Amino acid sequence: MSGKYIIASLVGSFGIAWVCDYYVSDKKIFGGTVCATASNPAWQEETDKKFNAWPRTAGPPVVMNPISHQNFIVKSRLES
């Protein structure tokens, strides 16, 4: 019995959220415009060129869980 109310309220909530997002973001009911950096394709192409031109330098790959790879040395006795 209460399941249908929960499902209906969730669907209604998402519907209201979508309508609010649509009118605020897409229709710009509070004014404003989309910035040129987001709406100009030439700007995006130049930004991609700049990022792809940078040299990619990094160290060796990092092992996230070294215990699973067993790449450590186990000493059987203490060395002085």
Secondary structure in CASP SS format (residue, H / E / C, confidence):
PFRMAT SS
TARGET T0000
AUTHOR 0000-0000-0000
METHOD secondary structure of the structure
MODEL  1
M C 1.00
S H 1.00
G H 1.00
K H 1.00
Y H 1.00
I H 1.00
I H 1.00
A H 1.00
S H 1.00
L H 1.00
V H 1.00
G H 1.00
S H 1.00
F H 1.00
G H 1.00
I H 1.00
A H 1.00
W H 1.00
V H 1.00
C H 1.00
D H 1.00
Y H 1.00
Y H 1.00
V H 1.00
S H 1.00
D H 1.00
K C 1.00
K C 1.00
I C 1.00
F C 1.00
G C 1.00
G C 1.00
T C 1.00
V C 1.00
C C 1.00
A H 1.00
T H 1.00
A H 1.00
S H 1.00
N C 1.00
P H 1.00
A H 1.00
W H 1.00
Q H 1.00
E H 1.00
E H 1.00
T H 1.00
D H 1.00
K H 1.00
K H 1.00
F H 1.00
N H 1.00
A H 1.00
W C 1.00
P C 1.00
R C 1.00
T C 1.00
A C 1.00
G C 1.00
P C 1.00
P C 1.00
V C 1.00
V C 1.00
M C 1.00
N C 1.00
P H 1.00
I H 1.00
S H 1.00
H H 1.00
Q C 1.00
N C 1.00
F C 1.00
I C 1.00
V C 1.00
K C 1.00
S C 1.00
R C 1.00
L C 1.00
E C 1.00
S C 1.00
END
